[in-house]
Amino acid sequence: MSDCVLFSELPTACGQVIARATLNAPKALNALGLDMIQALDRQLDEWEQRDDIVALWLDGAGEKAFCAGGDIVQMHKSMVKHAGEGRNPFTEQYFAEEYALDYRLHRSRIPVVVYGDGIVMGGGMGLLQGADFRLVTPRSRMAMPEITIGLFPDVGGSWFLNRLPGKAGLFLGLTGVHLNGREAVEIGLADRMVEDDADALLASLAGQRFSSEPRDNKAVLYRQFKEQAADMEALPHPLIEHLPLINVLCDGENLQVVVEQLLSATERDSWLDRALGNLEKGCPQTAHLVWEQLERSTYLSLAEVFRMEWCLAVQCSLHGDFREGVRALLIDKDGKPGFRHRSVADVPRSYIDGFFRCPAPEHPLAKLGRESVA
């Protein structure tokens, strides 16, 4: 059995090291399993103790995906096993360790580079958004598509979607629309588009003169990625072109108003039709969670965001829609999820409020962001 994450070290011209971690499940589009999360966490423990590592590079094996999301097939098995029990040990552990890893990347002393080539969705977005340098390529395809499976944009989505211009974050959460690399850069979900040749880019980095100061090394990395930026002009950018209309359609006092405005829009083309089709066929519960998570997280710290999202994620695993959404998409593949509510108007406010309650006596991320700084 191959290692779920491949670890290697690339010597630099000055005798220092670029640490590389490669998600190694290409047949599963590098879906982030619990074993991957734990392997990354253990290796970071070692790397962060060393002074010779100038950067951490994270990418995915194969040509199709950096990371297509979390291991929701395994989650489905656990949800079936623990249905009706009121607790799910697997999802409690999975989401706690995944979010702790995401937070760790955000706060890493070592400059973090994530090479988001190919599919970058869900859990892959959580890793990408934690990086100092969020790289995409002409092949990148990015989304937070949880509206289709009854989850919500997690892995810090409450944080990074809320920081996008206008109503873009709300729209992306409600529709799960796919973005290319150009759109990701222009909307603020990536920093730079580079060519889809990780080895060449790494070889170029290895030839640079790094120092012992992370701030100086970030400047070296910045210059290199700027010099090797790919031309984005050939790629379309419909999200940016539609943003003025999106801002109008998503301007409403509550979710029901916004959804009605979106679905009744008359200025529609094929791109907007696809996006709104996801909303129309998607999970009403998720639409409410998207609205609420963005509203409630406006003034939260990053650690507070992950604590809130852990409650939401575990609660989703205890309710039926997440299980049903995964069943319809990946298990039976019938594309016909039987979600609990027919429309956003049918979802009671009290029902959604319950998702924000902690499902365990003690929160596993209670100490996140409160650790003493050496």
C-alpha positions in Angstrom: 0.0 0.0 0.0 1.5 3.4 -1.0 1.9 6.2 1.4 -1.2 8.5 1.6 1.1 11.5 1.6 4.6 11.6 0.0 7.2 13.7 1.8 10.4 14.9 0.3 13.0 17.6 0.8 14.6 19.6 -2.0 18.0 21.2 -1.2 18.5 24.8 -2.1 21.5 26.6 -3.5 22.4 27.8 0.0 22.2 24.4 1.7 18.7 24.9 3.1 15.6 22.9 2.3 12.2 23.2 0.6 9.9 20.7 2.3 7.4 19.1 -0.1 4.2 17.2 0.8 2.2 15.5 -2.0 -1.3 14.2 -1.4 -1.1 10.7 -2.9 -4.5 9.4 -3.8 -4.8 10.3 -7.4 -7.5 7.7 -8.2 -9.7 9.4 -5.6 -8.7 12.9 -6.8 -6.6 13.2 -3.7 -9.7 13.3 -1.5 -8.5 14.2 2.0 -8.7 11.1 4.2 -8.2 11.2 8.0 -4.9 9.3 7.4 -3.7 12.1 5.2 -4.6 14.7 7.7 -2.8 12.9 10.5 0.3 12.2 8.3 0.5 15.9 7.4 0.1 16.9 11.0 2.9 14.6 12.2 5.3 15.7 9.5 4.6 19.4 10.3 5.5 18.6 13.9 9.0 17.6 12.7 9.5 20.2 10.0 8.5 23.1 12.3 11.3 22.2 14.7 14.0 22.8 12.1 15.7 26.0 11.1 16.9 24.8 7.7 13.4 24.7 6.1 12.7 27.8 4.1 9.3 26.9 2.6 6.6 24.2 2.8 5.2 23.2 -0.7 2.0 21.2 -0.8 0.6 19.7 -4.0 -1.3 16.6 -5.2 -0.3 13.5 -7.2 -1.6 13.0 -10.7 -2.8 15.4 -13.3 -6.4 15.8 -12.4 -6.6 17.3 -8.9 -4.8 18.9 -6.1 -7.6 17.8 -3.7 -11.3 17.3 -4.6 -12.5 17.6 -1.0 -12.8 15.6 2.1 -13.4 11.8 2.2 -17.2 12.0 2.2 -17.6 8.4 1.2 -16.0 7.4 4.5 -18.2 10.0 6.2 -21.3 8.4 4.6 -20.3 5.0 6.0 -20.1 6.5 9.5 -23.4 8.4 9.1 -25.1 5.2 8.2 -23.5 3.3 11.1 -24.4 6.0 13.7 -27.7 7.1 12.3 -30.1 8.1 15.1 -27.5 7.8 17.9 -27.0 11.5 18.5 -23.2 11.3 18.2 -20.8 10.3 15.4 -17.3 9.6 16.7 -15.8 9.5 13.2 -17.1 12.9 12.0 -16.3 14.5 15.4 -12.7 13.4 15.0 -12.4 14.0 11.3 -13.6 17.6 11.3 -11.7 18.5 14.5 -8.4 17.2 13.0 -9.0 18.7 9.5 -9.9 22.1 10.9 -6.9 22.1 13.3 -4.6 21.3 10.3 -6.2 24.1 8.2 -5.7 26.5 11.1 -2.1 25.4 11.5 -1.4 26.2 7.9 -2.9 29.7 8.3 -0.6 30.3 11.3 2.6 28.5 10.1 5.9 30.1 10.9 7.3 28.5 7.7 6.0 30.1 4.5 3.4 27.8 3.0 2.9 27.4 -0.8 0.0 25.4 -2.1 0.0 24.4 -5.7 -3.6 24.2 -6.7 -3.4 22.5 -10.0 -6.5 20.8 -11.3 -9.6 20.3 -9.1 -9.5 22.3 -5.9 -12.8 21.8 -3.9 -14.0 21.6 -0.4 -11.2 20.3 1.8 -8.7 21.2 -0.9 -9.9 24.8 -0.6 -9.3 24.7 3.1 -5.6 23.8 2.5 -5.2 26.3 -0.3 -6.7 29.2 1.7 -4.3 28.5 4.6 -1.3 29.2 2.4 0.9 32.3 2.2 1.1 31.7 -1.6 -2.1 30.3 -3.2 -1.0 29.1 -6.6 -3.4 28.1 -9.4 -2.7 27.0 -13.0 -4.6 27.2 -16.3 -6.0 23.7 -15.4 -7.4 24.7 -12.0 -11.1 24.2 -11.3 -12.2 25.5 -8.0 -15.5 25.4 -6.1 -17.2 25.1 -2.7 -20.0 22.7 -4.0 -21.6 21.7 -0.7 -25.0 22.9 -1.7 -25.3 19.7 -3.8 -24.7 17.3 -0.8 -26.3 18.9 2.2 -23.2 20.1 4.0 -22.0 23.8 3.9 -18.8 25.7 2.8 -16.6 24.6 5.7 -12.8 24.4 6.2 -12.8 28.1 6.9 -15.4 29.1 4.3 -17.0 31.4 6.8 -13.7 33.3 6.9 -12.6 33.4 3.3 -16.0 33.7 1.5 -16.8 36.7 3.8 -13.7 38.5 2.6 -14.5 38.4 -1.1 -15.8 41.5 -2.9 -19.5 42.4 -2.9 -21.8 39.4 -2.7 -19.4 37.0 -4.4 -18.9 34.8 -1.3 -22.7 34.4 -0.7 -23.2 33.6 -4.4 -20.4 31.0 -4.4 -21.8 29.3 -1.3 -25.4 29.2 -2.6 -24.5 28.0 -6.1 -21.3 26.0 -5.8 -20.3 27.5 -9.1 -17.0 26.4 -10.6 -14.2 28.9 -11.1 -11.1 28.7 -13.3 -7.7 30.0 -12.2 -8.1 33.4 -13.6 -11.4 33.9 -11.7 -9.8 32.6 -8.5 -7.1 35.2 -8.8 -9.3 38.1 -9.8 -11.9 37.4 -7.0 -9.3 36.9 -4.3 -9.3 33.1 -3.8 -5.8 32.7 -5.2 -2.7 34.9 -5.4 -1.0 33.9 -8.6 -1.5 31.8 -11.7 1.6 29.8 -12.8 2.2 27.2 -15.5 1.2 23.6 -14.7 4.7 22.3 -14.2 5.4 21.9 -10.5 8.8 20.3 -10.9 10.1 23.2 -13.1 8.8 25.7 -10.6 10.4 23.9 -7.7 13.7 23.6 -9.5 13.7 27.4 -10.0 12.9 28.0 -6.3 15.8 25.7 -5.3 18.2 27.9 -7.2 17.3 31.0 -5.1 19.2 32.4 -2.2 17.1 32.1 0.9 17.9 33.3 4.4 17.1 32.3 8.0 14.3 34.9 8.2 10.8 33.7 7.1 9.9 37.3 6.2 12.9 37.5 3.8 12.1 34.1 2.4 8.5 35.2 1.7 9.9 38.1 -0.4 12.1 35.6 -2.4 9.1 33.4 -3.0 6.9 36.4 -4.0 9.5 37.6 -6.6 9.8 34.1 -8.1 6.1 33.6 -8.4 5.6 37.0 -9.9 8.4 36.4 -12.5 6.9 33.1 -13.5 3.2 34.1 -13.6 1.3 32.7 -16.4 -0.8 34.7 -18.9 -4.4 34.6 -17.7 -6.0 36.6 -20.6 -6.9 33.6 -22.6 -9.2 32.2 -19.9 -12.8 33.5 -19.6 -13.9 35.1 -16.4 -17.7 35.0 -16.2 -17.9 35.4 -12.4 -16.2 38.8 -12.7 -18.4 39.8 -15.6 -21.5 38.8 -13.7 -20.5 40.3 -10.4 -22.4 43.6 -10.8 -25.6 41.6 -11.4 -24.8 39.1 -8.6 -24.4 42.1 -6.2 -27.9 43.2 -7.1 -29.6 39.8 -7.0 -28.0 38.9 -3.7 -28.9 42.1 -2.0 -31.8 41.2 0.3 -32.9 41.3 3.9 -33.1 37.6 4.3 -32.3 34.3 2.5 -35.8 33.8 1.0 -35.7 37.2 -0.6 -32.3 36.6 -2.1 -33.2 33.2 -3.4 -36.4 34.5 -5.0 -34.4 37.3 -6.7 -31.8 34.9 -8.0 -34.3 32.3 -9.3 -36.5 34.9 -10.9 -33.6 36.8 -12.6 -34.4 37.6 -16.3 -30.9 38.6 -17.3 -29.7 35.0 -17.6 -27.2 33.2 -19.9 -25.8 29.7 -19.9 -23.3 30.4 -17.1 -25.9 31.9 -14.8 -28.3 29.1 -15.7 -25.9 26.5 -14.5 -25.1 28.3 -11.3 -28.7 28.9 -10.4 -29.6 25.3 -11.4 -27.3 24.2 -8.6 -29.2 26.4 -6.2 -32.6 25.3 -7.4 -31.7 21.6 -7.2 -29.6 22.0 -4.1 -30.2 21.4 -0.4 -32.5 24.1 1.2 -30.9 23.4 4.6 -27.4 24.2 3.1 -28.7 27.4 1.7 -29.8 28.5 5.1 -26.5 27.4 6.7 -24.6 29.4 4.1 -26.6 32.5 4.9 -26.3 32.0 8.7 -22.6 31.1 8.8 -21.7 34.3 6.8 -23.9 36.4 9.0 -22.7 35.0 12.3 -19.0 34.9 11.4 -18.6 38.6 10.3 -16.7 39.6 13.5 -15.3 36.2 14.5 -11.6 35.4 14.7 -10.3 32.6 12.5 -10.1 30.2 15.5 -13.7 31.1 16.4 -14.8 30.4 12.8 -13.3 26.9 13.0 -15.0 26.2 16.3 -18.4 27.3 14.9 -17.9 25.3 11.7 -17.0 22.2 13.7 -20.4 22.4 15.4 -22.1 22.9 12.0 -20.2 20.0 10.4 -20.9 17.5 13.1 -24.6 18.5 13.3 -24.8 18.0 9.6 -23.5 14.5 10.0 -26.3 13.9 12.6 -29.1 15.1 10.4 -30.2 13.3 7.3 -29.6 15.7 4.4 -25.8 15.3 4.4 -26.0 11.5 4.3 -28.7 11.7 1.6 -26.8 14.1 -0.5 -23.6 11.9 -0.5 -25.8 8.9 -1.2 -27.3 10.4 -4.3 -24.0 11.8 -5.6 -21.4 9.1 -4.9 -23.0 6.0 -3.5 -26.1 5.2 -5.6 -25.3 7.9 -8.1 -28.9 8.5 -9.0 -28.7 12.2 -8.7 -32.0 12.4 -6.9 -31.4 13.4 -3.3 -34.5 13.3 -1.1 -33.7 16.3 1.1 -35.9 16.9 4.1 -37.3 20.3 3.0 -38.6 21.1 -0.4 -37.6 24.8 -0.5 -35.8 27.4 1.6 -39.3 28.7 2.7 -40.0 25.3 4.3 -37.0 25.4 6.6 -37.9 26.7 10.2 -35.5 29.1 11.8 -35.4 27.0 14.9 -34.2 24.0 12.9 -31.2 26.0 11.6 -30.4 27.4 15.0 -29.9 23.9 16.2 -27.0 23.4 13.9 -25.0 26.0 15.8 -25.2 24.2 19.1 -22.2 22.2 20.2 -23.0 18.5 19.8 -20.5 17.3 22.4 -20.0 18.0 26.1 -16.5 19.4 25.4 -15.4 21.2 22.2 -12.3 19.6 20.7 -11.1 22.9 19.3 -11.7 24.8 22.5 -8.0 25.7 22.8 -7.5 26.6 19.1 -5.9 30.1 18.9 -5.4 30.2 22.7 -2.1 28.3 22.7 0.8 30.1 24.4 3.3 31.6 22.0 7.0 30.6 22.7 
